[in-house]
């Protein structure tokens, strides 16, 4: 977990299953790089979880394009708006 840390870029690990990085400043090329760096989970028994934004956080600055989100989805990752808690999260389609 790395929410609310003013992070601008983040590269992932091959063993990653869940990533909660909402509340940062990941945008543009860094958002694309993050999605590209997610491990491919197509052969995994369950999808990965990426909580990329949280619209309940007043200063949320993460932004991903629909194309960025599609990169993650193609690798069997669910991309979510955290909405304040894991039980409230909803799919995030990008902007």
ChimeraX commands (.cxc) that place a marker at each C-alpha (Angstrom):
marker #1 position 0.00,0.00,0.00 radius 0.5
marker #1 position 1.21,3.50,-0.82 radius 0.5
marker #1 position -1.82,5.83,-0.75 radius 0.5
marker #1 position -1.55,9.56,-0.12 radius 0.5
marker #1 position 2.23,9.93,-0.43 radius 0.5
marker #1 position 2.61,12.49,-3.24 radius 0.5
marker #1 position 4.21,9.81,-5.39 radius 0.5
marker #1 position 4.60,10.79,-9.05 radius 0.5
marker #1 position 5.86,7.46,-10.43 radius 0.5
marker #1 position 5.78,3.84,-9.34 radius 0.5
marker #1 position 7.14,0.69,-10.90 radius 0.5
marker #1 position 5.74,-2.65,-9.83 radius 0.5
marker #1 position 7.06,-6.06,-8.87 radius 0.5
marker #1 position 6.44,-9.34,-10.75 radius 0.5
marker #1 position 4.83,-10.88,-7.63 radius 0.5
marker #1 position 2.39,-8.01,-7.14 radius 0.5
marker #1 position -1.27,-8.97,-6.66 radius 0.5
marker #1 position -2.80,-5.83,-5.17 radius 0.5
marker #1 position -1.74,-2.22,-5.44 radius 0.5
marker #1 position -3.42,0.62,-3.56 radius 0.5
marker #1 position -1.78,3.81,-4.82 radius 0.5
marker #1 position -4.64,6.34,-4.80 radius 0.5
marker #1 position -4.13,9.85,-3.46 radius 0.5
marker #1 position -0.84,10.49,-5.24 radius 0.5
marker #1 position 0.23,12.45,-8.33 radius 0.5
marker #1 position 0.56,9.67,-10.90 radius 0.5
marker #1 position -0.43,11.07,-14.32 radius 0.5
marker #1 position 0.54,11.09,-17.98 radius 0.5
marker #1 position 3.60,9.05,-18.92 radius 0.5
marker #1 position 3.96,7.85,-15.33 radius 0.5
marker #1 position 0.43,6.43,-15.32 radius 0.5
marker #1 position 1.17,4.67,-18.61 radius 0.5
marker #1 position 4.47,3.35,-17.23 radius 0.5
marker #1 position 2.72,2.05,-14.11 radius 0.5
marker #1 position 0.12,0.18,-16.15 radius 0.5
marker #1 position 2.80,-1.24,-18.44 radius 0.5
marker #1 position 4.85,-2.40,-15.45 radius 0.5
marker #1 position 2.03,-4.39,-13.86 radius 0.5
marker #1 position 2.71,-8.13,-14.06 radius 0.5
marker #1 position 0.56,-10.12,-16.45 radius 0.5
marker #1 position -2.03,-12.04,-14.42 radius 0.5
marker #1 position -3.85,-13.74,-17.32 radius 0.5
marker #1 position -2.68,-17.15,-16.09 radius 0.5
marker #1 position -3.41,-16.36,-12.42 radius 0.5
marker #1 position -6.40,-17.81,-10.61 radius 0.5
marker #1 position -7.71,-14.31,-9.86 radius 0.5
marker #1 position -7.34,-10.79,-11.20 radius 0.5
marker #1 position -5.05,-8.26,-9.60 radius 0.5
marker #1 position -6.54,-5.23,-7.85 radius 0.5
marker #1 position -5.34,-1.71,-8.59 radius 0.5
marker #1 position -6.98,1.00,-6.47 radius 0.5
marker #1 position -5.72,3.88,-8.60 radius 0.5
marker #1 position -7.91,6.79,-7.47 radius 0.5
marker #1 position -10.10,7.67,-4.53 radius 0.5
marker #1 position -12.70,10.30,-5.36 radius 0.5
marker #1 position -13.41,10.78,-1.63 radius 0.5
marker #1 position -9.91,12.27,-1.19 radius 0.5
marker #1 position -10.20,16.05,-1.80 radius 0.5
marker #1 position -6.71,16.40,-3.27 radius 0.5
marker #1 position -6.67,13.22,-5.41 radius 0.5
marker #1 position -4.38,13.94,-8.35 radius 0.5
marker #1 position -3.91,10.53,-9.98 radius 0.5
marker #1 position -5.24,10.45,-13.53 radius 0.5
marker #1 position -5.14,7.72,-16.14 radius 0.5
marker #1 position -6.48,7.64,-19.66 radius 0.5
marker #1 position -8.89,4.99,-20.84 radius 0.5
marker #1 position -5.99,3.57,-22.87 radius 0.5
marker #1 position -3.89,3.34,-19.69 radius 0.5
marker #1 position -6.67,1.49,-17.87 radius 0.5
marker #1 position -7.08,-0.86,-20.84 radius 0.5
marker #1 position -3.40,-1.83,-20.53 radius 0.5
marker #1 position -4.03,-2.99,-16.96 radius 0.5
marker #1 position -7.31,-4.71,-17.84 radius 0.5
marker #1 position -5.60,-6.61,-20.68 radius 0.5
marker #1 position -3.20,-8.03,-18.06 radius 0.5
marker #1 position -6.13,-9.21,-15.86 radius 0.5
marker #1 position -6.11,-6.30,-13.43 radius 0.5
marker #1 position -9.22,-4.62,-12.08 radius 0.5
marker #1 position -8.70,-0.86,-11.86 radius 0.5
marker #1 position -10.76,0.88,-9.21 radius 0.5
marker #1 position -11.87,4.12,-7.60 radius 0.5
marker #1 position -11.38,3.19,-3.93 radius 0.5
marker #1 position -14.26,5.46,-2.75 radius 0.5
marker #1 position -13.06,5.59,0.85 radius 0.5
marker #1 position -12.91,1.84,1.53 radius 0.5
marker #1 position -12.30,-1.48,-0.11 radius 0.5
marker #1 position -15.97,-2.41,0.26 radius 0.5
marker #1 position -17.04,0.79,-1.58 radius 0.5
marker #1 position -14.63,0.55,-4.51 radius 0.5
marker #1 position -16.05,0.77,-8.03 radius 0.5
marker #1 position -14.43,0.21,-11.43 radius 0.5
marker #1 position -12.42,3.14,-12.79 radius 0.5
marker #1 position -12.48,3.44,-16.56 radius 0.5
marker #1 position -10.01,6.31,-16.97 radius 0.5
marker #1 position -10.56,9.76,-18.37 radius 0.5
marker link #1:1,2 radius 0.2
marker link #1:2,3 radius 0.2
marker link #1:3,4 radius 0.2
marker link #1:4,5 radius 0.2
marker link #1:5,6 radius 0.2
marker link #1:6,7 radius 0.2
marker link #1:7,8 radius 0.2
marker link #1:8,9 radius 0.2
marker link #1:9,10 radius 0.2
marker link #1:10,11 radius 0.2
marker link #1:11,12 radius 0.2
marker link #1:12,13 radius 0.2
marker link #1:13,14 radius 0.2
marker link #1:14,15 radius 0.2
marker link #1:15,16 radius 0.2
marker link #1:16,17 radius 0.2
marker link #1:17,18 radius 0.2
marker link #1:18,19 radius 0.2
marker link #1:19,20 radius 0.2
marker link #1:20,21 radius 0.2
marker link #1:21,22 radius 0.2
marker link #1:22,23 radius 0.2
marker link #1:23,24 radius 0.2
marker link #1:24,25 radius 0.2
marker link #1:25,26 radius 0.2
marker link #1:26,27 radius 0.2
marker link #1:27,28 radius 0.2
marker link #1:28,29 radius 0.2
marker link #1:29,30 radius 0.2
marker link #1:30,31 radius 0.2
marker link #1:31,32 radius 0.2
marker link #1:32,33 radius 0.2
marker link #1:33,34 radius 0.2
marker link #1:34,35 radius 0.2
marker link #1:35,36 radius 0.2
marker link #1:36,37 radius 0.2
marker link #1:37,38 radius 0.2
marker link #1:38,39 radius 0.2
marker link #1:39,40 radius 0.2
marker link #1:40,41 radius 0.2
marker link #1:41,42 radius 0.2
marker link #1:42,43 radius 0.2
marker link #1:43,44 radius 0.2
marker link #1:44,45 radius 0.2
marker link #1:45,46 radius 0.2
marker link #1:46,47 radius 0.2
marker link #1:47,48 radius 0.2
marker link #1:48,49 radius 0.2
marker link #1:49,50 radius 0.2
marker link #1:50,51 radius 0.2
marker link #1:51,52 radius 0.2
marker link #1:52,53 radius 0.2
marker link #1:53,54 radius 0.2
marker link #1:54,55 radius 0.2
marker link #1:55,56 radius 0.2
marker link #1:56,57 radius 0.2
marker link #1:57,58 radius 0.2
marker link #1:58,59 radius 0.2
marker link #1:59,60 radius 0.2
marker link #1:60,61 radius 0.2
marker link #1:61,62 radius 0.2
marker link #1:62,63 radius 0.2
marker link #1:63,64 radius 0.2
marker link #1:64,65 radius 0.2
marker link #1:65,66 radius 0.2
marker link #1:66,67 radius 0.2
marker link #1:67,68 radius 0.2
marker link #1:68,69 radius 0.2
marker link #1:69,70 radius 0.2
marker link #1:70,71 radius 0.2
marker link #1:71,72 radius 0.2
marker link #1:72,73 radius 0.2
marker link #1:73,74 radius 0.2
marker link #1:74,75 radius 0.2
marker link #1:75,76 radius 0.2
marker link #1:76,77 radius 0.2
marker link #1:77,78 radius 0.2
marker link #1:78,79 radius 0.2
marker link #1:79,80 radius 0.2
marker link #1:80,81 radius 0.2
marker link #1:81,82 radius 0.2
marker link #1:82,83 radius 0.2
marker link #1:83,84 radius 0.2
marker link #1:84,85 radius 0.2
marker link #1:85,86 radius 0.2
marker link #1:86,87 radius 0.2
marker link #1:87,88 radius 0.2
marker link #1:88,89 radius 0.2
marker link #1:89,90 radius 0.2
marker link #1:90,91 radius 0.2
marker link #1:91,92 radius 0.2
marker link #1:92,93 radius 0.2
marker link #1:93,94 radius 0.2
marker link #1:94,95 radius 0.2
view
